[in-house]
Amino acid sequence: MECPLCAINRDELIWQDERCRVISGNDPDYPGYFRVVWGEHVSEMSDLDARARRHFMDVVFAVESSLRTLMAPDKINLASLGNKVGHLHWHVIARFADDRHFPESIWGREQRQAPTRKAPSHTELIARMSFDLAQISVSC
């Protein structure tokens, strides 16, 4: 079975470095939905050494921080499931009290019709992520 996260889809790519990448969740109902994907095909966080785990989570936290700044959501959801796709990745999702599923997960039961929101542009997200990653790296 071919892993959908091993292949790099340039249309989804927001940011990458030598170890991981950030891709769009491509969900029109959730424009603040991104995935942070580890470059190598591994399944669990414990497959990474401590330094790699720290780097991976720094990127997750930078995406979270960037979405908070750019979109001002009511909540950020972080999830690492991997039940269907056994390639290490984290979901980072900006949530709003009036979105379709809130307070359920985005995979839960729909609660209401939701207003349309605009995703941050790739340029805005990349600039903000770069800033936030630099701040995280300085504090370590």
Secondary structure, 3 states (H helix, E strand, C coil): CCCCCCCCCCCCEEEECCCEEEEECCCCCCCCEEEEEECCCCCCHHHCCHHHHHHHHHHHHHHHHHHHHHHCCCEEEEECCCCCCCCCEEEEEEECCCCCCCCCCCCCCCCCCCCCCCCCCHHHHHHHHHHHHHHHHHHC
